[in-house]
């Protein structure tokens, strides 16, 4: 245990365990990388010897565990399910708790299997470090609770996942001030900023109405004002978009969704891109200011979110998510192809009143999405039937598409939004988010396109083509 711990580097921004100057000297290229746990396995000497150029991200993810020194050269990081860890003497144990020595203190604060996943997420995002959590919502909640105080102000997109919106309204009752604005317009964000604004929060593609925020414009604004910029990139995944490209300081993922993809594990993550100067942030605890300033934020999120709140990702789920991530590129390409084709087909059907998909020229942010996401537009479609067609009757007629609340699964899923995941917020708030009462959210999977189209066609065919 002790010898293994000594070789472990600060690859996941684990400030509770590692030498902070070493981590940043290593990751910024100032010092040679220790052989045992490279944050970016593309620089591992064994991998470098096999390639003339830096390998692609899929190659690095597939070989990350083995080349980072996994036990017995296993191609996957093994499951570490122990709740606690032993040390040879009291001084070694104290050094780990005080951050002078690498190691694990208690699995509520993380475990080796979770650390291996953190390294992969950081690799995908090009981030300085990552903390993984039990769910995507726990990642957002831990980030907000760790960094905000009563009287602080947050500017948020008004186009949010329903549970994120619910959480933010809960924070309103705890003394956090919130302004919800149309994030497709950077000027609305600018007008909402206050001296007490601590962060701006947006989603890349809004769930479920698919609005695309002015990600680049907001990033420029936040940088000029010294405000932390937080981007939830769940619906794009790192395969389509890296939030660091628009100067985000923190990146959120629900790992349950596209990165895992198989609907068999819950998880979330917060990644620090290294672009935000935490020395300017007023809410960092004094105890963390003894560390390198570049890790203050993520260290506080880890300590408060895992140690204090206990939103820890299970080793079993970390393993499943890591394995799912190996096929991320293949799944995203297939589901995005299916979604683009289905969106265009749905738009041509007489029973369909409106289709919301960034890949369609009719979408208000189509040009922006094309520029940001490289000609891919995600796997989420929102569409509305004609007013005379019963939404429930249509959904009940589907044979292949699954009626479910999940997103970015391998299987195609559909749900009536206003009656389920957005029901609690009421019609007025739904209308402010652009959610029609008959909106259907379609999360497109990797089935054969013809099968999906035929299923939707037979369901639509039960209703007349014209009024």
N, C-alpha and C positions, 0 to 999 in steps of 0.2 A: 504493500500500500504506500509506504513512505517513499520508496524508490520510484514508483510510478508517478506519485504526486510531484516529485521534484522535476520531472520532465515535462509536466503539463504547462502550456503557456496560457497567456491571458486572452485566448482566442474568442471568448464569448463575453468580453467586458466584465469578467467576474471579479469585481473590485474587492469583494469580501475575501478573496483567496489569493490573488496574484500580485506580483510586483508590477505596479502601475507604470513606472517609467519604462520597464522592460517591454510591456505590452505595446506602448505607443512607439517606442524606439523601433521595435520589430515591425509593427504593421505599417509604419511610415518609411520603412526601408533604411533606418539609421544603423541598425545592428543586424548581424546575421540571424536567421531564423533557427531556433533550436529544432532538433530533428523530430522530436516526439509528437507535437501537436501544432501543426501549421494552420493558422487561420485560413489561408488560401492554399489548398493542396496543389494548385497548379505550380507552386514554387517548390514543392517537395522535390528533393534531388532525384529520387527514383522516377518520378513522373517527368521531370524536366529532361532526364536522359533519354526518354522515349519520344519526345516531340521537339521539332525544330522551332515551333511557335507555341504561344500560350494556348492550351486546350480550351475548347468551348465549355460553356457552363454545364451542359448535360454530362459531358465527360468528367468534369471535376466533381459533380455531385455523385456520380456513380462510383467513383474511386476514392472519395474523400475519406471514408472510415478506414479502409485498408491502409492507405498511404499516410494517414495521420497516426498510425501505430495502434490499431485496435488489437484487443487481446487475441492471441493465437493467430494473428493475421486474418481474422474473420472479415468477410467483405461487408458485413453490417456490424455496426457497434452493438455489442451484446446488451441484453436487458440487465440493468442494475436496479434491483428492487429493494435493496437494503434501506432501512429507514435511517440508519446511523452508521458511523465510520469510526474505526479504531486508530489510535496513534501510539507510537512507541514510548512516548513520555509526555509529561504535563507541559513542558516547554513547547514541544512541537504542536500540541493541541492549541495552546494559547497563541502561537504564531499564526496558525491558520485563522483563528477567530479575529486576530488583529490585522490580517491582510499581509503579513510579512512572509508567509509561506503558502504555496499552493496546496489545495486539498479541499475536501468536502466536510462540512460540519454537521449537517442534518438535512435530510432529503426534502424537507419543506422548502429549503432555500435552493434546491436544485440537485441533480444527480448526473452521473457521467453520460447516461443515455440522452437526457435532455440537453446536456452541454454539446453533444455531437450534433444534435438538431440545430441548436443555436448557431453553431459554426456554419452549417449549411445555409441557414436563412441569411446570415451575414454575407456569405459568399454570393448568394443569389442577388442580394440587394446592393452589393458593394459597400456594405456598412461597416462601421468600426466595431459594432457589437450588437448583440441581440439578447433579449430575455424572453423566454417562452412561458406561457400561462396555460391554465386549464381550459380556457375557451377564448374566443375572440372578444366577447363582451367583458370577460375578466381582465383582458389585456387593456381595453379602453378604460375600464373602471379603475384599474390599478394606476394607470398613467395619470388620470385626472385627479384621483384622490392623493397621489403621491406629490404632485406638483402644484396643486392649487390650495388656496386658503380662503376663508370667508372674506368677502369684499373684493376678491379678484374678479376679473372680467374675461369672458371668452367670446370670441366671434366664431360662430359655426354656420356652416351651410344649412339652409332650411330644408334641403333635400337629403334626407338621412334615412338609413335603415331604421325601422320602427323601434327596435329595442335600444338603439343608440339615442334616438330622440327621447325615449322614455327615461333613460338614464340621465340625460342632460336636464330634463325637467325635474327629476329628483334632486339634482344638484342645486337647482334654483331654490329649493326649500331648505338648503343647507348654507345659504349665504353666498353661493357663487352666482355672479351675475352673468347672464347669457344674452347675446344678441344673435338672432337667427336671420340670415340674409340670403339673397339670391347669389350664390357663389359663382354662377356663370358670368357675373359682372363684377370685375375687380373693384369698380368704383363704389359698389355697395359695401364691399368689405372695408375699403378705405374710410368711408363715411362712418362706419360703425366702430372704428378703433378709438380707444380711450387711453389716457395715461395709465390706467390700471389693467389694460389688456395684457394677459399673460401668454395666450396662445390663440391661434386660428386653426380650426379643424374643418377638413373637407374630405369627401370621398372622391375617388378618381372618376368612377361612373356611379351615379346615384342609384341606389336600390330602393324602389323598383322602377322608377320612371325614366331612368337612364340619362338624366341631365349630366353634362360633362362640365365640371368647374373650370374656370380660367386658371388652371393650375400654374402655368408659367407666370402670369401676371400677378397672382397672389404671392408666389414665391419671391418675386422681385420686390413687392411691397413689404413683405415681412422682413426680408433682408435689410431693406433701407430703414425700417423702423426698429430693428432689433427684437422682433417678436418671434417667438417659437412657432414654427409652421409644422402642423401635424397632418399627415395624409394617410387616410385609410385606403390601401391599395388592394383590398381583397378581391374586387371584381376584375382587376387587370392582371394581378400576380406579377412577379418580377419578369416573367417571360415576355409580357407586353410592354412593361413600363417600370422604370426605376425612378422613384420619387426624388432621389438625390439630383436628378437632371433638372428639376424645377426648384431646387434649393430647399427641400423639406429638411427639417431637423430630425423628426421622428417619423417612422413608417409603421403603420399598424397592419396586421393581417389576421383574419380569421383563418387559421391553418386548417380548420375543418373543411373549408371550401376547396378552392382550386388547387392549392399546394398539396393537400392530401388526396382529394379527389374521389375516394372510394367509399365515402359515407360510413367509415368504420372507426373513426376516432374524432374526438373533440380536441381543439387546441387553438391557441392564439399567440401572437408575438408582438413585441415592440422592438424596433431596430433603431439605433442611433447612427445617422449617416456621418456624423463627425463634422457637420457644417455649422451647427449652432454653437455660439460661444456661451457656455454655461456660466462664465464669470459675471455675465450681465443679468443672470436670472436671480430674483430676490428671495426665492423660497427654498434654497438649498440649505439643508441642515449643517450646522457648524462641524459636526463630526465627519462629514463627507468632504469638507473643504481641506482636510489634511491630504487628500488624494490629488492626483493629477486632475486639473480642471476639466479636461476633455471627457472624463468619465463621471463627473458629478451627477448629471441627470439620470443616466441609466443605472448608476449605482443606487440612487435614491429610489428609483422605480423598482429595482430588484428587491431592495431591503423592505420597502413598505409593502409592495405587492405580493412578495413571496413570504418573507419572514413574518411580517406583521399581519397581513390579510390572509395568507395561506392559499392563494390561488395557483397552486402548483400543478404543473402538467405531470401526469403519471408517466412512468417510464414506458409502460406498455403502449400508451398513446403516442409518445414521442417516437417510439420505434416504428409504429404504423405510419405516422406522418412522414417520417424520413424515407421509408420505402416508397410511399406514394409519390414523393417529390422526385424520385428517379425518373418517372415517366411524365413529368409536368409538361415538357415541350410537346411530346406526342399528343397528349390529351388536349392541351389548349389549342393546338393547331386544328385538330379534328373537330372539337366542339365549336370553335369559332367559324370554321368553314360551314358547318351545319347551321349555325345561327344566322349567318349572313344570307344563306340560301333560303332558309325558312322565313326570315323577315321580309325578303323581297317577294316571296310567294304569298305570304299572308296579306301583304299590302295590296295584292292584286285580286283578292277574294271579295266578292260582293257582300258577303255576310260580315265582313270586318270593317269597322268604322275608322279605326286609327291604329297605327303601329308605331311604337317607340323603340328605335334601335339606332345607335350612333353610326352604324354602317350604311344607313339609308340616306341618300341625298336630301330627303325630306326632313331629316332630323336637324333641329336648330343648331346643334354644335357638331355637325358632320365634318366640316373642314378642320375644326380644332381637334376632333378625335383622330382624324387621319394623320395630322401632324404629330400629335402626341404619341400615338400608339402604333405607328408604322404600318397602317393599313389593316390592322386587326382591331376588332371592336368589342370583344368579350362575348360571353355566351348567354347573356341575359336579354330577353325580349319582353317588353310590356305591350299588350294590345287590348283593344276594346272592341267588342262586338257591336253590331247595330243595336240601337235602343230597343227594338222590338224582339230581340233574341234573349232568352233567359240564360244568364251566365252559368248557373248551376246545371241546367239541362245540358248545355254544351259540354261542360267538364265531365259530367256523368257519362257522356257518350264516348269518351276517350277510352281506348282499349290498351294501348301501349304506354302512353304517357302516364306517369304516376302522379296522383294527387298527393302533394307533400309540401312541407314548408322549407325544405333544404335548398341549397344553391350549389352550382358548380360541381355537381356529382357526375359520375360517368353516365348515369341514367337521366333521361329527360323528365323534368318535374313541372307541375303546374299548380297554381293556387289562386283563388279569388282574393285579391289583396285586401279590399276594404272590409271584407267580412271575417278576416282572420288576423293576420299579423299586424294590421293597422286599425283593427276594430276599436280598440280601447281609446284611441286619441280623438275619435269623433269626426263628424263630417267636415267641420270648419277647418280643423288642422289638416285633415287629409287634402282638402281643396287647396290650402296654402302650399302644399308640397306637390301639387299637380296630379294628385291621385284621384282619378275618376272612380265613381262608385262601382262601375262594372269592370275595372281594370283587372286583367289576368296577367300574372307573372309567369313567364315560361323560361325555365332554366334548361338550356339545351345541352344534351349529353353527346356521347360519342357513338350512338347507334348509327346504322346505315341511314343516310338521308332519306332515301325513298320510303323507308318504313315510317319514319316520322311524318313526312309529308302526307303519306297515305292515311295515317291515323287521324291527323288533323282534318284531312279532306273528308273522310267518312263522317266525322263528328259535325263538321260544318254543313255537310250535305243533308243533314236531317232538317235543316231550316231553309226556307225559300231564298232564292238568290236575289229577289227584289221585294220591295214593300207591296 
